[in-house]
Amino acid sequence: MNVSTTATIEPSFRQSVDMMFNRAAALMDLPPGLEEKIRVCNSTYTVRFGVRLRGGVQTFTGYRAVHSEHTEPVKGGIRYAPNVHQDEVEALAALMTYKCALVEAPFGGSKGGLCIDPRHYDADELEKITRRFAYELIKRDLINPSQNVPAPDMGTGEREMAIIADQYARMNTTDINARACVTGKPPHAGGIQGRVEATGRGVQYALQEFFRHPEDVAKANLSGKLDGKRVIVQGLGNVGYHAAHFLSTEDGCKVTHVIERDGAIEDQNGLDIAVLRDWIAKHGGVKDCPFGTYHKDGVAVLEGECDILIPAALEGVINMGNAARIQAPLIIEAANGPITAGADEILRHKGCVIIPDLYANAGGVTVSYFEWVKNLSHIRFGRMQRRQEESRHQLLVDELERLSADTGTGWTLSPNFKQKYLRGAGELELVRSGLDDTMRDAYQSMREVWWSRDDVTDLRTAAFLVAIGRVAAAYQAKGI
Ligand code: NAD
């Protein structure tokens, strides 16, 4: 049994997750054997399939790992990247188990991946490949509304999820819940408002919650609010873009550096994230970008001076090789596994506060949970209540205006107040409210452990303690 909690050489991604797990499990009093049962990945299915493309047949390799089935369905994204491998999907599946437990999404953990660089294929080719991959997983119930529900991850998005849902519906023509077989679909194909932005929005809500607690902020040697904080972001994809965009346009943060595949771009006055994203979409990278100073060595920019560092691209980017040089006092792990177990130890000893991935990027699975519930209930959130809520608010406004007129006080409600108050909550407002509530609650559960136990000095261990405790309770309640 692997019970290591410290790293002397750089561990693999899965070993890193296991070591972080072990660190927390060592502080718990679990029944004999349960710790190992929770830690191990239950199964990983490897598929190799051929697709007729460009006048020949190309063979692709894909994976679907199921880490824990203490609650079903299991849930986790599908990643398209050239270097996807079994160790990676198993690490990501394990993180999904702990993440879902932490934010109380009723799912076990899973993850999938396909070894492919999606930039090398056009939309029609990607559809053919996605359909064939989905077919392999669906026929084995590795995609199924009640058993295994994928979502987007790196290299995939709404389009791939819509194709997977369609493929499932074609193979299960009488399943009334077919749409719930995958989340992250576009709203016109059974998706939910606010899913695309959800993970980045969750990162924003996580930081807002952290900055509501001055004592926590002080642990990172910072003070004040989010306003004016200098931020470095790595990866301006789905997660990184939305986090950077919301933090800079809604919370007053200054995103001074964005690191992409081909280098980094710097503007100490704060980059315009939407404009930068359009540039990257058109030109494929940040090189030659006219909006700031270009740095060829993007990885070195991770070590730059800032208040908040947001790695939002890949795993293992902060490792034993560069951890000692990282200057950020606060790191929020928007990506999965961006800090290796060895680096985590170095950073902890330096006093850096890390808001861990299993909490920080849980916004995606939280809104995926809402989408799954919406698909199973076959009704959009807010459809029954919205107008009723509006008419009750209208009643109150009418009554206040009548009183003002009758008593001759001359009081009037400001148009801004009336407009906001009279508007009933639609799906997007409800999704954001549910996400905010989830991120606040999950932070509180970690924080309680962080502040109440002398043997817990970091948020990651606190998060694992909460998550493992919940998974253990589920196994103990239902039997194994
Ligand atoms: P994405 O494919 O949309 O974006 C990834 C971005 O990182 C791209 O802009 C890409 O160019 C950039 N990138 C790739 N390699 C890089 C490198 N070496 N240096 C700098 N930048 C690089 O992916 P995403 O969905 O935003 O996922 C990013 C991370 O967030 C992953 O770790 C993923 O597992 C995690 N995550 C995603 C979601 C989600 O809902 N999409 C949910 C939870 C966690």
Boltz pocket constraint, residues with backbone or C-beta under 6 A from the ligand:
constraints:
  - pocket:
      binder: B
      contacts: [[A, 152], [A, 153], [A, 154], [A, 155], [A, 156], [A, 195], [A, 196], [A, 199], [A, 234], [A, 235], [A, 236], [A, 237], [A, 238], [A, 239], [A, 240], [A, 259], [A, 260], [A, 261], [A, 262], [A, 298], [A, 312], [A, 313], [A, 314], [A, 315], [A, 334], [A, 335], [A, 336], [A, 337], [A, 361], [A, 362], [A, 364], [A, 365]]
      max_distance: 6.0
